[in-house]
């Protein structure tokens, strides 16, 4: 078999591996009703997402360093093997607790696969070819993140929720076979592993994400639980930084941040991730709650966003050959600003077509940014540090997504609660004074909604709940709730504008660095800076 054919099979294995790992971050969202109906555990179901998020994010900064020391292939195969095996266990789960535990194992596997995939792409291709490949892989990653809920709903509807996990078996085995048979890499000297640094950073990340995931839901933000978790996360972070300054091979060397390109790209990834999740979470809410589409139709509205993201990501990889990083990232953030601005113009009368146009604009902006964040840091460091810098970039992007979704949710809930008191409570009272009878069950619903704004969202998303409201109340109350939802989303989207603008400002610190400049610098210094891991991996 020719060398190019083997490389093509390796790329296919990487693409399939990344696709299934990215899909499983969100594919369970639309399967929850069926899971709950079969496994029960209504009070535990959010942990099905949280367990995966905690595990997958915590291992990312560690696996990059280990892949630099021991090689990429072994961690890809271990990660994918763990992912496939735990997927089978998830599909066979007989209780919600079992599903949560198996999802945590699946998250560890997925968290190992994702950064290693992008690292191997960086190893296989030199500077300019790397730009095209990172654009392709970045587009597939973005599409998988958005496609997950729609695909999960389709599989659950036509087969069973268990098949959203079983489908990973053949795909994962194909990916592992291609990598095992056709990917070879050179090995360099073994170096000591900073296990104390690995443990402290994982502890800090888990506590932080747990506080973000449960704060405002399971307990208040100012409760002792939140304070303890955030405080513990800060303590382990301080310990981690102290350890990293004293060990010869730190997990995440603080000196990396002295490199301007690396530091700026971490900020860009963090802010882009936050803005991205503020959009992809709340656009479907608007489509279902205000426009009135069902979940499947809402997924169709998001499809053009995926397509624009893929096209822009592929084009962005090629554009990196002509423009500086600052120019391309500035264009991406300006397009994101335009997309968020159009979303702040939405009203209760906005159509699905108008929302689709906004989502396409956002997708184009994200597509221009995503490949550059990885490409720039990979080209800024030699091969023996490529794993750790790639993992760091993925890590900060995931942290940004968690912060964005949590912050957006907190803002939305606060705004809905405030507007309930301003508008809806008075509207209910006026209707009652006018002689409209509100049944005790409905009256209790609105009393509880004053404390839990999510009940109003569920009202808009459930035709059964709407039918339970007397006709005299239904139309004016639903119109009021829709107006409240739109106004609350405006505040979320303005926050997204602030985050994106901060990203635009950060990008200006890059100067004139470009892919071609980095490639020339790398070629000029290659003789005196040979990577410790050995020659770049090759396919045999």
Buried (B, 14 or more C-beta within 10 A) or exposed (E): EEEEEBBBBBBBBBBBBBBBBBBBBBBBBBBBEBBBEBBEBEEBBBBBBBBBBBBBBBBBBBBBBBBBBBBBBEBBBBBBBBBBBBBBBBBEBEEBEBBBBBBBBBBBBBBBBBBBBBBBBBBBBBBBEBBBBBBBBBBBBBBBBBBBBBBBBBBBBEEBBBBBBBBBBEBBBBBBEBBEBBBEBBEBEEBEBBEBBBBBBBBBBBBBBBBBBBBBBEBEEEBEBBEEBBEBBEBBBEBBBEBBEEBEBBBBBEEBEEBEBBBBBBBBBBBBBBBBBBBBBBBBBBBBBBBBBEBEEBBBBBBBBBBBBBBBBBBBBEBBBEBBBBBBBBBBBBBBBBBBBBBBEBEBEBEBEBBBBBBBBBBBBBBBBBBBBBBBBBBBBBBBBBBBBBBBBBBBBBBBBBBBBBBBBBBBBBBBBBBBEEBBBEBBEEBEEEEBEBEEEBEEBBEEBBEBBBBBBBBBBEEEBBEEBEEBBBEBBBEBBBBBBBBBBBBBBBBBBEBBBBBBEBBEEBEEBBBBBBBEBBEEEEEEEBBBBBEBBBBE
